[in-house]
Amino acid sequence: MTLSAVALDAMGVIYPVADDLRDLLIPYVRTRGSELTDDELVELFRACYRHGMPARELWQQTGCDWEDGALETDFLALYELRPGVIEFLQAMRSAGIPVYGLSNDVAEWAIARRKSFGIDEYFEGWVISGDVKLYKPDPAIYSLLLAMLPCPPEDCLFVDDSQANVEAARTSGLQAVRFAPDADVEGFAGLQTLVLASRL
């Protein structure tokens, strides 16, 4: 197997937090006075990342003070990049291996994070569920990634922290590994070794 492209999930891979709804959003809106139940917040979040509802509507419906986006900026500052991701992206660029993103995410938040961390320059393209109104593990969202690739599906490695998403990627013809402790590959150093070793 010689890998000619890589596609990365965002939550749990590029960003360490795997469940940003429960680990970041729900605790955050609680501190800002939202009285919605967890189930109601789940439905709002799903409306954004699955069906493309604007993030502004989510904030307004939480009952928090929107303040022309200041609340969202404050919330997005809670995200961090996983250690090693920049070095990995630079190594892929040096090796001439294009990198793509495929993520279940709120469209506006995905863009804002990438700009904040300055990582967009390393990616050839993105498929974001909130943009396309499809979400993993639906095979249709993988088809959108396949249409972007400069190589056959079997020459692209997809990396996700969800086993269900990995299996769906394999069904779509992609190579795929689970990125998590005690899984197929752990950390970006290990991922870099895996990708570059395929080209020797």
ZIFEN-V344612 format. One record per backbone hydrogen bond with DSSP energy under -1.0 kcal/mol. NH is the residue of the N-H (numbers start at 1). CO is the residue of the C=O. E is the energy in kcal/mol with one decimal. If there is no record, write none. Layout:
# ZIFEN-V344612
nh = [NH/NH]
co = [CO/CO]
e = [E/E]
This chain:
# ZIFEN-V344612
nh = [4/5/6/7/8/9/12/13/15/23/24/25/26/28/29/30/31/33/34/41/42/43/44/45/46/47/48/49/50/52/53/58/59/60/61/62/70/71/73/74/75/76/77/78/79/82/85/88/89/90/91/92/93/94/95/96/97/100/101/102/103/110/111/112/113/114/115/116/117/119/122/123/124/127/129/130/131/132/133/138/141/143/144/145/146/147/148/149/155/156/157/158/159/160/166/167/168/169/170/171/172/173/174/175/177/179/180/183/185/191/192/193/194/195/196/197/199/200]
co = [155/155/98/157/100/159/15/10/10/19/20/20/21/24/25/26/27/30/29/37/38/39/40/41/42/43/44/45/46/48/47/54/55/56/57/58/67/66/69/70/71/72/73/75/76/14/82/84/85/86/87/88/89/90/91/93/92/6/125/8/127/106/107/108/109/110/111/112/113/114/119/120/99/101/103/105/128/128/129/135/138/139/140/141/142/143/145/145/152/153/5/175/7/177/162/163/164/165/166/167/168/170/169/156/158/160/185/180/178/187/188/189/190/191/192/193/196/197]
e = [-3.4/-1.3/-2.2/-2.8/-2.8/-2.1/-2.5/-1.8/-2.4/-2.7/-1.2/-3.1/-3.0/-2.0/-2.8/-1.8/-1.7/-1.4/-2.5/-2.1/-2.4/-2.0/-1.8/-2.5/-2.6/-2.1/-1.3/-2.6/-2.6/-1.3/-2.6/-1.2/-2.3/-2.4/-2.4/-1.5/-1.8/-1.5/-2.3/-2.2/-2.2/-2.9/-1.1/-2.1/-1.4/-3.1/-1.8/-2.2/-2.6/-2.5/-2.1/-2.4/-2.1/-2.4/-1.8/-1.2/-2.8/-2.5/-2.2/-2.4/-2.3/-2.5/-1.7/-2.3/-2.6/-1.9/-2.3/-2.4/-2.5/-1.8/-1.8/-1.8/-3.1/-2.2/-2.4/-1.5/-1.4/-2.1/-2.4/-2.3/-1.4/-1.6/-1.1/-1.2/-2.7/-1.8/-1.6/-1.1/-2.0/-1.9/-2.3/-2.9/-2.4/-1.8/-2.0/-2.6/-2.0/-2.0/-2.2/-2.2/-1.4/-1.5/-2.0/-2.1/-2.3/-2.6/-1.4/-1.8/-1.9/-1.8/-2.6/-2.1/-2.1/-2.5/-2.6/-2.3/-1.4/-1.2]
